[in-house]
């Protein structure tokens, strides 16, 4: 994001409506200059990427209906433009969280989704901070 007058564009790839609303609300409160768009499945995410403009960062759940987060990570690597978008994996799928972080070079960070609301809010604060740092580093 080289032009500092443009707000950071975040694409949230999350199928759960409640989690998506919590994340978007918290991110916008913490960083009002950010805009958050959402895709609820892998195909919708790729359609948004193909239609542009490209987001500055992706926040990706691994458990999605149809094509999952790993499928999305693989598709991102197939495109030179998409490969450059930093990804933050935010998922409760512990068995795939580590491999997703270590096997895909476009994954900037990963955060495990907790189970309680209190822990969830704390985890979202961490994700929001990572998003801010990731977008700033890409600028």
N, C-alpha and C positions, 0 to 999 in steps of 0.2 A: 504494500500500500504506500506508494511513493508520494501521493498527493495528500498532504495532511489536512486539506479542507474537506475531504470526503470522509463520511463516517465509516467505521469498520463494519463490514458485512459478514455476518456469521450465518452459516447454513447448519441448522440443527437437524440431524437425522434421527428421529425418535418416534416410535409408534404409539407411545402412551400419551394421551392428551393431557392428563394431569401433570406428568413429569415435564412435558413440553411447556406448559403454561408456567410452571414453577421456574424452570430454567430461564425462559425468555423474560419473565417478569424480574427475576433477580439480576440478570445480566443488564437489562436496561436501567434498573435502579442504580446499579453499581457503575455502569458506563453508559450514560444517557446518549452519547454520540454513536453507540452501536445500533445496528439494525439486525434483527433476527428473522430469518425466514425458516420455514420448516418443511421437511419432507417426511412422510410417515412410513416410507418403504424405500427399498433400494432403487427400484425403477424410477420412482418419482424424484429421487435425489439426482440421478443421472440426467433425467429430463431437465431439471432446473439448471444443472451445470451446462448442459448443451445449449440451453436457450440464453444463457448469460444474463447479466454480467457475472463473472466469477466471484465467489465469496473470498474473503481474506483468510478465513479459517473454517474448518468443518468440525462440528462436535458430533460424534458418532456413537450410537448404541450398537452393540454387536448382535443383540437379539431383535430381529425384525421379521415381519411376515414376508414370506417369499424369499427373495434374495437377502441374505443377512449381511452384517457389517464386514465380514471377511471378503465376501463377494465384491462389496463396494471398494474395499481397499485394493483388491486386485484390478478392478476396472480403472481406478484412479491412476495406477501405475502404467496403464496402456496409453495414456495421453500425456504428451509433454506439458501441456497447459495444466492439466488436472494434477499431475504428479507434483507440481510445485506448491500446491495448496497444503498448508500444514493441517494435520488432523489431530484432534484430541479425542481419544476413545474414552467414553463415559458409559460404563456398562457393569452390570451385575454378573456377567458371565465370567466368573473367576477363572475357569479352566482355559478360556481363550484370551483373557486380558493380557497375560504375559507374552504369549506367542504373537499376538497382534502388535504389541509394542516393540518386540525385538525383531520381527521378520519383515516389517514394512518400513522402509526408510522415510516415508512421508508422515509417520506417526510421531508427533512432537512430544506427546505425553499421554499418560493414561491415568484414570481415576476410577476406582471401584465404587459402584453405586451401593450405598448402604441400605439398610432395611427400615430404620426408624426415621421419622420426620425430622427430629433434631439432628441426627447424623447426616440426613440428606441435605439439609440446609448448609451444614458445615462443608460437605463435599461440594455443593454447588459454589460456595465461596471460593474453594480451591480451584475449581474448573474456571470460574470467572477470572481469577487472577492469572491462570495459565493462558486463557484466551487473550487477556490484555497484554501479557508479556510476548506471546507468540505473534500477535498482530503488530506490536511495536517493533519486534525484531525483524519482521518482514518488510517494514516501511523503509 
